[in-house]
Amino acid sequence: MLIQVRRTGGFAGIERTSEVDTAGRPDADAWHDLAGRAVAECRETRPIGVPDGFAYEITVDGRTVYCADPRLTDAQRRLISRVLKEGA
């Protein structure tokens, strides 16, 4: 499974993109579960965010969904944080 996160917005407007490929990872099942929960709670269209807040585009195996601060679910926040931290 390929999980990609694109973060835009924020005070400085700096875009950040990262991805994690779960193929061959010993923790792949945990990634799949987290990604499934996060994507299920996202929108198919870009939500209206707040001034200087972050907006996120999450793509899992070619399916892209959207979410934004401050209305992230716990699963979305954890997935975004993990991908941006561990991704290349």
N, C-alpha and C positions, 0 to 999 in steps of 0.2 A: 504494500500500500504506500502510495506517495502522498504525503501531507504537506501542503504549502500554505504559508501564512504571509499576507501582505498587510502591513500596517501603514496607514496614512494619517495625516492630520497632526494634531498636537500643536503646541505653542510655536515651535520652530518649523513645523511643516516638513520634517525630515521623514522620507519614506524608508521603511525597512522591510526586507523580504528574506525569508528563510524557508528551508524545507527539510523534511526528514523522510527517508525511505526506510520502511520497516522490514523490508526483505532481509531475512537472515538474522534479525535481531532477536536475542533471547526474550526480550520484553515486548515482542510484536503484538501479542494478544492484548496486553494492557493498552498499547497505543490504539489498536483497532476499536476497543471498547470505548475509550475516551473520545476518539474522533467520531464514532457513531453517535454518541450522546451529544457532543457539541454541535455537530452538523444538523441533527434532528431539531435542535432548538434555534437554528438560525433562520434567516429570511432569504427568499429567492431574489429580492430586490434590496437595493441599498437603503438602510434606514436613515432617518434624519438624526444626526448626532447633536452634540452640544458644542458651543464655541470652544475652540482649543482642545477638544476631546479627540480621541483616536477612533478611527474607523478601521474595520478589519475585513479582509477578503480571505476566506478559507476555502481551499480547493483540496478535495480528497478524491484521488483517482479520477480526475477530470470534471468532477461536479463542484461548482463554485457556489458558495453561499456567503451571506454578509451579516455582520453584527457591528455594534458600536458601543463605546462607553457612553454613559455609565450603566447601560442596561445589559451587561454580560451575565450569563449564567455562570455558576461555578465551573461547569465542564468546559465552557468556552474559555474562561479565564485561564484555567489550568492548561488546556491544549495550546492556546496562544503562547503562554509563558514558556512551556516546554519546547515548542518548535522554535521560537525565537532564541532560546538559550542553547539548545542542542543542535539545531540545524546548521547546515553549512551555507 
